[in-house]
């Protein structure tokens, strides 16, 4: 069980099998899911803008358009549809992610059996597989982050220039896809200061850190020059600027939030501790999202491993780096939670992936113990795998059916108003994107003013159950009538209503 310090010489799995298994799994899950994720529409529209008008147009559609540019180039070079190009790109990086996960386990000292268990863990993880049919930056970022971590482990064993260059390259690319990679670029080298078996720790830490800082400063200067060249009134990175504005305003917002929460929840002297209650509440939400992202079965295994002392059986310096990366991810998530006051399980995956690296070693220990412990490992791995096989959101097939009906039964020059991005994009009909994005595709905002829909030929509306009464009142007030409706077999999913718009 104790990993070999020279773990890079241990035999490893044939990574081609892991890569191929991931490709097959992605293809299956894409085929099972009738809809693409909503964020994908943003990337696809930015890819369209790049093909039609170049980088500046793409960057205005989405502030960090690297994924969209890659999708556009694949489409341009292969002739594949934009949607397929995006799915192929994310599918390839999911395969890189899974292969990189197993490769990290090999460097950590896992033998073939541990690596095989690791392959099953990452290939069957519910959250990862739930997102496989989506087009997003996350799998690319996660894959590059794991590859960078692997190079840092190798650098720890042999501080060679090639590992430094690889680590630098991976972490820079990761940061280009998601800016939180900068947290790892700036803080991960400092983890070397806390290792024991590396000579001249400060020199090696600075050797990794200084090039990153120089690159960040150079990139900042380049962005500033580019901003000036296109006009100072243009917002390059609206999402990042919004985060920075919220960070700057955080003290005032937190004071207001604490006061409001205290008035709603607390009485008498407890009002003085309202800020503690707010922090506790936000921390609880963060913890729940992390646990859900890990999944409760694996969370129980990790807790058991920690209580039984099994988490300490990896090489000490490897554990130092692993814990450091987990803490960096947790720091970012905590900061995000404080600023934005919400958390998604998907965002937690950058932390979860580092925690999952412990699992194969823990499960291997259980397997080696034999008896009922071996049975537990089998049940867990088979159960997770079965969850992957039967996953898929076929309940939303009706949205795709409605979109196809619009595309096949209306003239190509008609205009529509809709509160669903998938319908707006894939119907291939005239659509007012600027207004819809400003209204965040909310039904309330769409029907609030006649100018939002009166000049359109059709209303194609995703009516959720909670909006049924509001929708009925809107139709009655404006003397409109549904001519076609598409509903799910699952009544909780709502329906899509198609309404021709006459002159009002």
ABEGO torsion letter per residue (X at the ends): XBBBAAAAABBBBBAAAAAAAAAAAAAAAAAABABBBAAAAAAAAAAAAAAAAEAAAAAAABABAAAAAAAAAAAAAAGBBAAAAAAAAAAAAAAAAAAAAAAAAAAAGBBAAAAAAAAAAAAABAAAAAAAABBBAAAAAAAAAAAAAAAAAAAAABBBAAAAAAAAAAAAAAAAABAAAAAAAAAAAAAAAABAABBGAAAAAAAAAAAAAAAAAAAAAAAAAAAAAAEAABBABAAAAAAAAAAAAAAAAAAAAAAAAAAAABBEAAAAAAAAAAAAAAAAAAAAAAAAAAEAAAAAAAAAAAAAGAAAABBAAAAAAAAAAAAAAAAAAAAAAAAAGBBBAAAAAAAAAAAAAAAAAAAAAAAAAEEAAAAAAAAAAAAAAAAAAABEBAAAAAAAAAAAAAAAABBAABBBBBABAAAAAAAGBBBBAAAAAAAGGBAAAAAABAAAAAABABBBBBBBAAAAAAAAAAAAAAGBBBABBBBBABAAAEBBBBBBBBBX
